[in-house]
Structures are given as C-alpha cells and as structure tokens.
Amino acid sequence: MSTPELNLAQLLRHPYEALVARLHDELAAAGFADIRPAHGCVFQYTDPQGSRLTDLAARAGLTKPTVVAAVNDLERLGYVERLPDDTDGRAKVVRLTQRGVAAASEGARIIAGIEREWAGRLGADSAAQLRRALEQLHDVVWPRASSGARNA
C-alpha cells in the first residue's frame, strides 16, 4: 500500500507514535504504568553512573526546565535519584534507581520486540535498508549524536 499523500514528517511521525503508544501500553502491563512519554528524555539519556541535568537536556535537545520537570516527577515516583557530583561539589547527577534500571531494561526489551516484529512485516532486507537510511539521516540532522548519548 502506497501513501504518496503523506509527507516525510508524517511518514516518520506515525511509526514513532505507534511505537511509543505500544511501548507505554506494554510498560503499564509490566508494572510501570506511571511512566509517561515525557519521561523518555531521562530514560534514554542518563548514563549508568549518572548524568547532570544540563547534559541530559543537551542530549535530548530539550530545555533544562523541561528535563527538570521530568526528573522531579521520576524522583517522586522512585525511578531516579539525585546524588552529589564527584567532580563538582556544587552539582548533582541524576541516576536511575534499581526500579529505574528495571523500567529501562523492560523498555529496551519491548522496543527490541517491536523492532523484530516490524522487521518481520517488512522483510529482513527492507528493514535493514530502512535502518541504514534512518541512521544516515540521523547523523545528518542530529549533530548531537557524537555527544556521547546512549542508544536507548
């Protein structure tokens, strides 16, 4: 089925929105119903040893207040903690708690399953070709890719 009336933004957005909706449905079923899409900026970009808020915001391409709101919410829910930064006594780092690590692991498992399912529907060659094209496009339009952000 061809959809020539859709522009590139729609062709990128619709699969992304479907993935996010399914991710959160499955996270809820796995016991993480309180995680919202807005929390993704923290789960995707927090280093295992912890990350400063300014680094999270830069990696996510969001403002610091936006990331602070997500961190505050996740801290209240028990998914992250703020700890002193070993390299700067004035600063804090955000680190996933044990519950946060469990949620991130479950999210990664769910996303991997969705990717496998979609690859099965597209065919292995088409899925690999799509991935290569999206990786190339990512590197062209998202220069922060070299900033050390995790792939999550």
Secondary structure, DSSP 8 states (H G I E B T S, - for coil): ---TTS-HHHHHHHHHHHHHHHHHHHHHHTT-TT--GGGHHHHHH--TT-B-HHHHHHHHT--HHHHHHHHHHHHHHTSEEEEEETTEEEEEEEEE-HHHHHHHHHHHHHHHHHHHHHHHHH-HHHHHHHHHHHHHHHHHH-GGGGG-----
